[in-house]
Amino acid sequence: MPNIKSATKRMELSRKWAEANRRKRSRLRTAIKRVRTASSTEEGREFLRQATVLIDRAAGKRLMHPKKADRIKSRLSKHVESLG
């Protein structure tokens, strides 16, 4: 345990942000899984729209690299179009 007050505060804030990032990442992964398990193109497009918003937000906040976000969106949209 830290002895200095500012170090204690940093430790608490770090724990808080890590927990928030964990929640965001979990929500993001769930959205991506929904797109991949969609049964029809229409359902897939709806889930893709929701996932795209979360992916863009995660990339903007550097929860993931922006190029990785683009790659995931591209692969998901390709998958949805192949459902036909």
C-alpha positions as CSV (number, residue, x, y, z in Angstrom):
1,M,0.0,0.0,0.0
2,P,1.3,3.5,-0.8
3,N,2.2,5.8,2.0
4,I,1.7,9.0,0.1
5,K,-1.8,10.4,-0.4
6,S,-1.4,11.2,-4.1
7,A,-0.1,7.7,-4.7
8,T,-3.2,6.3,-3.0
9,K,-5.4,8.5,-5.1
10,R,-3.7,7.4,-8.3
11,M,-4.0,3.7,-7.3
12,E,-7.8,4.2,-6.8
13,L,-8.3,6.0,-10.0
14,S,-6.3,3.5,-11.9
15,R,-8.5,0.7,-10.5
16,K,-11.6,2.7,-11.5
17,W,-10.5,3.3,-15.1
18,A,-9.3,-0.3,-15.5
19,E,-12.8,-1.5,-14.4
20,A,-14.5,0.9,-16.8
21,N,-12.3,-0.2,-19.7
22,R,-13.1,-3.8,-18.8
23,R,-16.8,-3.1,-19.0
24,K,-16.4,-1.3,-22.4
25,R,-14.3,-4.0,-23.9
26,S,-16.7,-6.7,-22.8
27,R,-19.6,-4.8,-24.3
28,L,-17.6,-4.4,-27.5
29,R,-16.8,-8.1,-27.8
30,T,-20.4,-9.0,-27.2
31,A,-21.5,-6.7,-30.0
32,I,-18.9,-8.3,-32.4
33,K,-20.1,-11.8,-31.4
34,R,-23.7,-10.8,-32.2
35,V,-22.7,-9.8,-35.7
36,R,-20.8,-13.0,-36.3
37,T,-23.7,-15.2,-35.1
38,A,-26.4,-13.4,-37.0
39,S,-28.6,-15.7,-39.0
40,S,-29.8,-13.4,-41.7
41,T,-28.3,-10.4,-43.6
42,E,-31.0,-8.0,-42.2
43,E,-30.3,-9.1,-38.6
44,G,-26.5,-8.9,-39.3
45,R,-26.8,-5.3,-40.7
46,E,-28.7,-4.2,-37.6
47,F,-26.1,-5.7,-35.3
48,L,-23.3,-4.4,-37.5
49,R,-24.7,-0.8,-37.1
50,Q,-24.7,-1.2,-33.3
51,A,-21.2,-2.7,-33.3
52,T,-19.8,0.0,-35.6
53,V,-20.7,2.7,-33.1
54,L,-19.0,0.9,-30.2
55,I,-15.9,0.1,-32.3
56,D,-15.5,3.7,-33.4
57,R,-16.0,4.9,-29.8
58,A,-13.4,2.4,-28.6
59,A,-10.9,3.5,-31.3
60,G,-11.5,7.2,-30.5
61,K,-10.7,6.6,-26.8
62,R,-7.7,4.4,-27.7
63,L,-9.3,1.3,-26.1
64,M,-8.1,-0.3,-29.4
65,H,-5.9,0.9,-32.2
66,P,-7.8,2.8,-34.9
67,K,-6.4,0.6,-37.7
68,K,-7.5,-2.5,-35.8
69,A,-11.0,-1.0,-35.5
70,D,-11.1,-0.4,-39.2
71,R,-9.9,-3.9,-39.9
72,I,-12.6,-5.4,-37.6
73,K,-15.4,-3.3,-39.2
74,S,-14.2,-4.3,-42.7
75,R,-14.2,-8.0,-41.9
76,L,-17.6,-7.8,-40.1
77,S,-19.3,-6.0,-43.0
78,K,-17.8,-8.5,-45.5
79,H,-19.2,-11.3,-43.3
80,V,-22.7,-9.7,-43.1
81,E,-22.8,-9.4,-46.9
82,S,-21.9,-13.0,-47.3
83,L,-24.8,-14.2,-45.2
84,G,-27.3,-13.7,-48.0
